[in-house]
Amino acid sequence: MPWDPALYNKFKKERFAPFVDLQKLINVKDGLKVIDLGCGTGELSRMLADSLPDSQLLGIDSSDEMLLESKNYEGSNVNFRKQKIEDAILEDASWDLVFSYSALQWVDHHRVLIPKLIQRVSKGGQLVMQMPSNHEHFTHVTIKELANTYPYNIALDGWARDTPVLSIEEYTTMLYDGGGQSITVFEKIYPHVLEDANALADWTSGTALVPYLERLPKEMHDAFIEKYKEGLKRQYNMSPVFYPFNRILMAATF
Ligand SMILES: C[S@@+](CC[C@H](N)C(=O)[O-])C[C@H]1O[C@@H](n2cnc3c(N)ncnc32)[C@H](O)[C@@H]1O
């Protein structure tokens, strides 16, 4: 199953909540050249560009489905391109603002990734990013456990996704080692109240389940999701369900 903008947008209010916190970390200047890594539908890219006077923004994403939506947010100062983050950061280009929102958790090897991101920041420019850090939450741990059971372990050939997300101490040190100044790094819990365990499952179906469903044969999808929902219902047999969602927010000037 590829990325599904409709499913992703189901919790748009909750997913967009940290954007306001992240925006506050941006040094607003006229005419910034901005890249948004993992721009998804482009809705936030448009909001970002509109908040930066005379900026030029390029949003890149690897998903055709998400980029299809981005047509709605294109304009003379906002463009989108299909590209992997891993490829974009190898290009010899520099940006006044390297921005990423809820996407870098999908890219492996952050000890390699972060220095490469820093290289793409122009002199005096900024790296500003947010990524979820809730991989220890029951919703995520349960997916890995389920993937390790028969028949999914066979179908997945033993694969399960390990998070590449590091501690905030490590990110802070990498930003400093890369020459960062005015470094701000913090982890914040966004408290969400969802209707029930099914709503929790819908939330993760739009994100954390995606790489598992991409790898499992289609005929196994329904049973995998059903088993996952059963596990969540056992744990969260209540309504509403409280979902404390950890996220890391960072900014540094170079
Ligand atoms: C959780 S969504 C966030 C989208 C957008 N930034 C937002 O907040 O609305 C994550 C996005 O990262 C994209 N993505 C994941 N891995 C990627 C990669 N290696 N290169 C480019 N995009 C990637 C997905 O296609 C998806 O659109």
The ligand as an SDF file (V2000), in Angstrom:
LIG
                    3D

 27 29  0  0  0  0  0  0  0  0999 V2000
    4.3310   11.8400    7.2470 C   0  0  0  0  0  0  0  0  0  0  0  0
    4.4410   12.4340    5.6080 S   0  0  0  0  0  0  0  0  0  0  0  0
    4.7660   14.1710    5.8450 C   0  0  0  0  0  0  0  0  0  0  0  0
    4.4440   14.9960    4.6420 C   0  0  0  0  0  0  0  0  0  0  0  0
    4.5050   16.5130    4.8250 C   0  0  0  0  0  0  0  0  0  0  0  0
    5.8050   16.9760    5.2000 N   0  0  0  0  0  0  0  0  0  0  0  0
    3.4450   16.9420    5.8250 C   0  0  0  0  0  0  0  0  0  0  0  0
    3.7880   17.1340    6.9710 O   0  0  0  0  0  0  0  0  0  0  0  0
    2.2770   17.0830    5.4350 O   0  0  0  0  0  0  0  0  0  0  0  0
    6.0090   11.8050    5.1320 C   0  0  0  0  0  0  0  0  0  0  0  0
    6.3340   12.0510    3.6810 C   0  0  0  0  0  0  0  0  0  0  0  0
    7.7080   11.6630    3.4850 O   0  0  0  0  0  0  0  0  0  0  0  0
    7.8030   11.0840    2.2040 C   0  0  0  0  0  0  0  0  0  0  0  0
    9.0150   10.2620    2.1800 N   0  0  0  0  0  0  0  0  0  0  0  0
    9.2930    9.1600    2.9180 C   0  0  0  0  0  0  0  0  0  0  0  0
   10.5190    8.7030    2.6380 N   0  0  0  0  0  0  0  0  0  0  0  0
   11.0290    9.5500    1.6920 C   0  0  0  0  0  0  0  0  0  0  0  0
   12.2750    9.6160    1.0230 C   0  0  0  0  0  0  0  0  0  0  0  0
   13.2350    8.7320    1.2720 N   0  0  0  0  0  0  0  0  0  0  0  0
   12.4610   10.6070    0.1130 N   0  0  0  0  0  0  0  0  0  0  0  0
   11.4720   11.5120   -0.1290 C   0  0  0  0  0  0  0  0  0  0  0  0
   10.2870   11.5000    0.4950 N   0  0  0  0  0  0  0  0  0  0  0  0
   10.0640   10.5370    1.4000 C   0  0  0  0  0  0  0  0  0  0  0  0
    6.5150   10.2950    2.0370 C   0  0  0  0  0  0  0  0  0  0  0  0
    6.2500   10.0530    0.6860 O   0  0  0  0  0  0  0  0  0  0  0  0
    5.5100   11.2270    2.7040 C   0  0  0  0  0  0  0  0  0  0  0  0
    4.9170   12.0900    1.7690 O   0  0  0  0  0  0  0  0  0  0  0  0
  1  2  1  0
  2  3  1  0
  2 10  1  0
  3  4  1  0
  4  5  1  0
  5  6  1  0
  5  7  1  0
  7  8  2  0
  7  9  1  0
 10 11  1  0
 11 12  1  0
 11 26  1  0
 12 13  1  0
 13 14  1  0
 13 24  1  0
 14 15  1  0
 14 23  1  0
 15 16  2  0
 16 17  1  0
 17 18  1  0
 17 23  2  0
 18 19  1  0
 18 20  2  0
 20 21  1  0
 21 22  2  0
 22 23  1  0
 24 25  1  0
 24 26  1  0
 26 27  1  0
M  CHG  2   2   1   9  -1
M  END
$$$$
